[in-house]
Amino acid sequence: MKKDLKIYKTDEGRRLILGHYSKLLGNVGFAYKERYVDTAYGKTYVLEAGDPGRPAVVLIHGSCSNSAAWFGDIPVLAGQYHVYSLDIVGDAGNSEENRLDQTTDEFQRWLKDVLDGLDIHRAILMGNSLGGWISLKFAADYPQRVEKLVLIAPAGIVPTKTSFVLRTILYLMMGEKGRKSMMKLVFGNDDIPEEVLHVTRMIGEHFNPLTGALPVLHDEKLSRLTMPVLYIAGANDATADVAGAVKLLKRLVPQAELRVIENNSHVVYDTMKWVMPFLSSNTR
């Protein structure tokens, strides 16, 4: 854990990002509760929605983000599940600002602490990008605690493309021009809502992202994923070889349901049309 690393470039930048997040939280169109869970890596913010008597779904957002990334999906999920949306520690949300080390098992131990603190013994895990990587690693280490696994454009199945890593380093050095190029790389040619672009620009300007390629799980770990798995990714994902990931999953996780969306890059939208049928199916 890198406690001395400043995740925000300035105090003013921190105020702007968290202030905007607070404004978004105040205007959601669904009922929710907020709580903090103590972990070995700092307090973790949890947004809770839905009936506590229903099965637990745990949502983990991508890098440079927070639970606002799920605001369009939470009302759909909360109709049938008890939803817990986590702000990753060390990211641009309400959890503690401790940056974890992706080359160790800190992220999956953090998630275990959160689930233990919430008294969740078994849950459906759904992760996007970095959150998909965390979910993947946790499911491989603690398969008995994962009922189903939903991976949306996850890292960790195949290596991050070298071209993406090099471009990221270059764009981080180019200021506003680099941020625009980075957005184009990640969003592709999709028509992005202005609010999403606004938040992405703000975080890009004021936040220090987690850098470096995320480690890939070895074949032996991937084969531990014996639970039902749904994989969703864009065919033109700039970060990873999606065709290679599909081939590997077919071999090592044969029960996985695979959804590749043509023409999309790394950011994938409108996933509930696949997620909800997958969650309700008797695939266990």
C-alpha positions as CSV (number, residue, x, y, z in Angstrom):
1,M,0.0,0.0,0.0
2,K,1.3,3.4,-1.0
3,K,0.1,5.7,1.7
4,D,2.4,8.6,0.8
5,L,1.2,8.8,-2.8
6,K,-1.1,11.8,-3.6
7,I,-4.0,10.5,-5.7
8,Y,-5.2,14.1,-6.5
9,K,-3.0,16.6,-8.2
10,T,-4.2,19.5,-6.0
11,D,-6.5,20.0,-3.0
12,E,-8.7,22.1,-5.2
13,G,-8.9,19.2,-7.8
14,R,-10.0,16.9,-5.0
15,R,-12.7,19.3,-3.9
16,L,-14.0,19.6,-7.5
17,I,-14.2,15.9,-8.1
18,L,-15.7,14.9,-4.8
19,G,-18.1,17.9,-4.9
20,H,-19.4,16.9,-8.2
21,Y,-19.8,13.3,-7.1
22,S,-21.7,14.5,-4.0
23,K,-24.0,16.5,-6.3
24,L,-24.6,13.4,-8.5
25,L,-25.4,11.3,-5.4
26,G,-27.9,13.9,-4.3
27,N,-29.8,13.7,-7.6
28,V,-30.1,9.9,-8.3
29,G,-33.6,8.6,-9.1
30,F,-33.5,5.7,-6.7
31,A,-33.5,5.1,-2.9
32,Y,-30.2,4.2,-1.4
33,K,-28.2,4.0,1.9
34,E,-24.6,5.0,2.5
35,R,-22.1,3.3,4.8
36,Y,-18.4,2.9,5.4
37,V,-16.7,-0.4,6.0
38,D,-13.3,-0.6,7.8
39,T,-10.6,-2.6,6.1
40,A,-6.9,-3.1,6.5
41,Y,-6.5,-0.6,3.6
42,G,-8.7,2.1,4.9
43,K,-12.4,3.0,5.1
44,T,-14.4,1.9,2.1
45,Y,-17.6,3.7,0.9
46,V,-20.5,1.5,0.1
47,L,-23.8,2.6,-1.6
48,E,-26.6,0.2,-0.9
49,A,-29.9,-0.2,-2.8
50,G,-32.6,-2.8,-3.0
51,D,-34.2,-5.3,-0.6
52,P,-31.8,-6.7,2.0
53,G,-33.7,-10.0,1.8
54,R,-32.6,-10.6,-1.8
55,P,-29.3,-12.0,-3.1
56,A,-26.3,-9.7,-2.9
57,V,-24.8,-8.1,-6.0
58,V,-21.5,-6.3,-5.5
59,L,-20.5,-3.7,-8.1
60,I,-16.9,-2.6,-8.6
61,H,-16.2,0.3,-10.9
62,G,-13.3,1.0,-13.3
63,S,-10.2,3.1,-12.8
64,C,-10.6,6.9,-12.5
65,S,-14.2,6.5,-11.4
66,N,-16.6,5.8,-8.5
67,S,-20.1,4.4,-7.9
68,A,-21.6,7.0,-10.2
69,A,-20.5,4.7,-13.1
70,W,-23.3,2.4,-12.1
71,F,-26.1,4.9,-11.5
72,G,-27.9,3.8,-14.7
73,D,-27.7,0.1,-13.8
74,I,-28.4,0.2,-10.1
75,P,-32.2,0.8,-10.4
76,V,-32.5,-2.2,-12.8
77,L,-30.5,-4.5,-10.5
78,A,-32.1,-3.2,-7.3
79,G,-35.6,-4.4,-8.4
80,Q,-34.4,-8.0,-7.9
81,Y,-31.2,-7.9,-5.9
82,H,-29.6,-6.3,-2.8
83,V,-27.0,-4.1,-4.5
84,Y,-23.7,-3.0,-2.9
85,S,-21.7,-0.5,-5.0
86,L,-18.1,0.0,-3.7
87,D,-15.8,2.9,-4.2
88,I,-12.3,1.5,-4.7
89,V,-9.8,2.8,-2.2
90,G,-7.3,5.0,-3.8
91,D,-9.6,6.0,-6.6
92,A,-11.8,9.1,-7.3
93,G,-14.5,8.4,-4.9
94,N,-15.4,8.6,-1.2
95,S,-13.2,5.7,0.1
96,E,-9.9,6.4,1.7
97,E,-7.1,7.7,-0.5
98,N,-4.7,4.7,-0.1
99,R,-3.3,3.5,-3.4
100,L,-2.9,-0.3,-3.4
101,D,-0.2,-2.2,-5.1
102,Q,-1.5,-4.1,-8.2
103,T,1.5,-6.4,-8.2
104,T,0.5,-8.0,-4.9
105,D,-2.7,-9.5,-3.6
106,E,-3.8,-6.3,-1.8
107,F,-6.8,-5.6,-4.0
108,Q,-8.4,-9.0,-3.4
109,R,-7.6,-8.9,0.3
110,W,-9.3,-5.4,0.3
111,L,-12.4,-6.9,-1.3
112,K,-12.4,-9.8,1.2
113,D,-12.3,-7.3,4.1
114,V,-15.2,-5.4,2.6
115,L,-17.4,-8.5,2.1
116,D,-16.5,-9.6,5.6
117,G,-17.4,-6.2,7.0
118,L,-20.7,-6.3,5.2
119,D,-21.3,-9.9,6.5
120,I,-21.6,-11.1,2.9
121,H,-20.5,-14.8,2.7
122,R,-21.4,-15.3,-0.9
123,A,-22.3,-12.8,-3.6
124,I,-22.6,-12.1,-7.3
125,L,-19.6,-10.0,-8.4
126,M,-19.8,-7.5,-11.2
127,G,-16.7,-5.5,-12.2
128,N,-15.8,-3.1,-15.0
129,S,-12.3,-2.7,-16.3
130,L,-10.1,-2.4,-13.2
131,G,-13.1,-3.6,-11.2
132,G,-13.3,-6.6,-13.5
133,W,-9.7,-7.3,-12.8
134,I,-10.3,-7.1,-9.0
135,S,-13.4,-9.3,-9.3
136,L,-11.5,-11.8,-11.5
137,K,-8.6,-12.1,-9.0
138,F,-11.0,-12.4,-6.0
139,A,-13.1,-15.1,-7.7
140,A,-9.9,-17.1,-8.5
141,D,-8.7,-16.9,-4.9
142,Y,-12.1,-17.3,-3.2
143,P,-14.3,-19.2,-5.6
144,Q,-16.5,-20.4,-2.8
145,R,-17.6,-16.8,-2.1
146,V,-18.7,-16.0,-5.6
147,E,-22.1,-17.1,-6.8
148,K,-21.8,-15.7,-10.3
149,L,-19.2,-13.4,-12.0
150,V,-19.9,-10.6,-14.5
151,L,-16.8,-9.2,-16.2
152,I,-17.2,-6.0,-18.3
153,A,-14.2,-5.2,-20.4
154,P,-11.9,-6.6,-17.7
155,A,-8.2,-6.6,-17.5
156,G,-6.3,-9.7,-16.3
157,I,-7.3,-12.3,-18.9
158,V,-4.8,-11.3,-21.5
159,P,-1.9,-8.8,-21.3
160,T,-2.7,-5.1,-21.7
161,K,-1.7,-4.1,-25.2
162,T,1.8,-2.5,-25.2
163,S,0.5,0.1,-27.6
164,F,-2.1,1.2,-25.0
165,V,0.4,1.4,-22.2
166,L,2.8,3.5,-24.3
167,R,0.1,5.8,-25.5
168,T,-1.1,6.3,-22.0
169,I,2.3,7.3,-20.8
170,L,2.6,9.7,-23.8
171,Y,-0.9,11.2,-23.3
172,L,-0.3,11.8,-19.6
173,M,2.6,14.1,-20.6
174,M,0.6,16.1,-23.1
175,G,-1.9,18.0,-20.9
176,E,-5.3,18.8,-22.3
177,K,-4.4,17.5,-25.8
178,G,-3.3,14.2,-24.3
179,R,-6.5,13.9,-22.2
180,K,-8.6,14.4,-25.4
181,S,-6.6,11.7,-27.2
182,M,-7.0,9.4,-24.2
183,M,-10.7,9.8,-24.2
184,K,-10.9,9.1,-27.9
185,L,-8.8,5.9,-27.4
186,V,-11.0,4.6,-24.6
187,F,-14.4,5.6,-25.9
188,G,-13.8,4.9,-29.6
189,N,-16.4,6.3,-32.0
190,D,-19.3,6.0,-29.6
191,D,-21.6,8.9,-29.1
192,I,-20.9,9.8,-25.4
193,P,-23.3,11.8,-23.2
194,E,-22.0,15.2,-22.3
195,E,-22.2,14.6,-18.6
196,V,-19.9,11.5,-19.0
197,L,-17.5,13.6,-21.0
198,H,-17.5,16.4,-18.4
199,V,-16.8,14.0,-15.5
200,T,-14.1,12.2,-17.5
201,R,-12.4,15.5,-18.4
202,M,-12.5,16.7,-14.7
203,I,-11.0,13.5,-13.3
204,G,-8.4,13.4,-16.1
205,E,-7.3,16.9,-15.2
206,H,-7.2,16.6,-11.4
207,F,-6.6,12.9,-10.6
208,N,-3.4,10.8,-10.7
209,P,-4.5,7.4,-12.2
210,L,-3.2,4.0,-11.3
211,T,-0.5,3.4,-13.9
212,G,1.2,0.4,-15.4
213,A,-0.3,-2.8,-16.9
214,L,-2.4,-4.9,-14.6
215,P,-0.9,-8.4,-14.1
216,V,-2.5,-11.3,-16.0
217,L,-3.9,-14.3,-14.2
218,H,-2.1,-17.6,-14.9
219,D,-4.0,-20.4,-16.6
220,E,-4.2,-22.3,-13.4
221,K,-6.0,-19.4,-11.7
222,L,-8.4,-18.8,-14.5
223,S,-9.4,-22.5,-14.4
224,R,-10.5,-22.0,-10.8
225,L,-13.5,-20.0,-12.1
226,T,-16.0,-22.8,-11.9
227,M,-18.9,-20.5,-11.1
228,P,-21.1,-19.1,-14.0
229,V,-19.3,-16.3,-15.8
230,L,-20.5,-13.6,-18.1
231,Y,-17.8,-11.8,-20.2
232,I,-18.7,-8.6,-22.1
233,A,-16.3,-6.6,-24.1
234,G,-16.0,-4.4,-27.2
235,A,-14.4,-6.0,-30.3
236,N,-12.2,-2.9,-30.8
237,D,-11.1,-2.6,-27.2
238,A,-7.9,-0.5,-27.3
239,T,-6.6,-2.0,-24.0
240,A,-6.7,-5.7,-24.7
241,D,-6.9,-8.4,-27.4
242,V,-10.5,-9.4,-27.0
243,A,-10.4,-12.2,-29.5
244,G,-7.5,-13.7,-27.6
245,A,-9.4,-13.3,-24.3
246,V,-12.4,-15.1,-25.8
247,K,-10.2,-17.9,-27.1
248,L,-8.6,-18.4,-23.7
249,L,-11.9,-18.3,-21.8
250,K,-13.4,-20.9,-24.2
251,R,-10.5,-23.2,-23.3
252,L,-10.1,-22.6,-19.5
253,V,-13.6,-21.4,-18.5
254,P,-15.9,-23.4,-20.9
255,Q,-19.1,-22.5,-19.1
256,A,-18.5,-18.8,-19.6
257,E,-21.1,-16.8,-21.6
258,L,-19.2,-14.6,-24.0
259,R,-20.6,-11.3,-25.5
260,V,-18.4,-9.4,-27.9
261,I,-19.9,-6.1,-29.1
262,E,-18.9,-5.1,-32.6
263,N,-17.3,-1.6,-33.1
264,N,-17.1,-0.8,-29.4
265,S,-13.8,0.2,-27.8
266,H,-13.0,-0.2,-24.0
267,V,-16.2,1.5,-22.7
268,V,-19.3,-0.7,-23.1
269,Y,-22.8,0.5,-22.5
270,D,-26.3,-1.0,-22.2
271,T,-25.1,-4.2,-20.6
272,M,-28.2,-5.0,-18.5
273,K,-29.9,-6.6,-21.5
274,W,-27.3,-9.5,-21.1
275,V,-26.7,-9.2,-17.4
276,M,-30.2,-9.6,-16.1
277,P,-31.0,-12.8,-18.0
278,F,-27.6,-14.2,-17.0
279,L,-28.3,-13.5,-13.3
280,S,-31.8,-15.0,-13.4
281,S,-30.8,-18.1,-15.2
282,N,-30.3,-21.4,-13.3
283,T,-26.7,-21.9,-14.6
284,R,-25.2,-23.1,-11.3
